[in-house]
């Protein structure tokens, strides 16, 4: 479990993970350890949101600082993936061109717009929740990030890799057992964290919105590129986090 946790931490973040030898990424192992790794990635930014607001910082300013800390902790991978996916899916006219655009490190109009909206929505949702209850805001955000990363792996299980190289192909196929164990673990953590903070109604709304986003994104990726990539999976994580926050903010703020 320790080795799987380190593998998940290295795959989804830039946090220090010791000097143990790097292993080839295995999505089945990563999926089961990912909820715990997501807590490790998100606990610092969540505490910054809570303590910053409680120390007297304006809630939206504390939220912006916390979101910046989350971007650093995650190596901006979710943000980069969302921008690449938006550029590729909506800027290309063929499957091949969409995949080519996603591999390009430069961002276009769709990517910049998607990235800006993602950051703004996070900051406003967290700022609104922190103004009402800093502790609830931190717990709700941590729950949203845990569920988002694990939920996004549905794409890796539902669709084949769209290209033979890249992170998605290198990490191998994700089986139902690996995804299911990780998803249940994520849901339990989400219940523990967000249940008291936003009530079961808020958690249920967030999960319903997340399920709709996952279904629509999976159908869109299957139609436009015929599979999944690391960018598409990372982008789904960003979208699910936004959906979770949309459901939770209505019951916290």
Buried (B, 14 or more C-beta within 10 A) or exposed (E): EEEBBBBBBBBBBBBEBEEEEEEEBBBBBBBBBBBBBBBBBBBBBBBBBBBBBEEEBEBBBBBBBBBBBBBBBBBBBBBBBBBBBBBBBBBBEEBEEBBEBBEEEEBBEBBEBBBEEBBEBBBBBBBBBBBEBBBBBBBBBBBBBBBBBBBBBBBBBBBEBBBEEBBBBBBBEBEEEBBEBBBEBBBEBBBBBBBBBBBEEBBBBBBEBBBEBBEEBBEBBBEBBEBBBBBBBBBBBBBBBBBBBBBBBBBBB
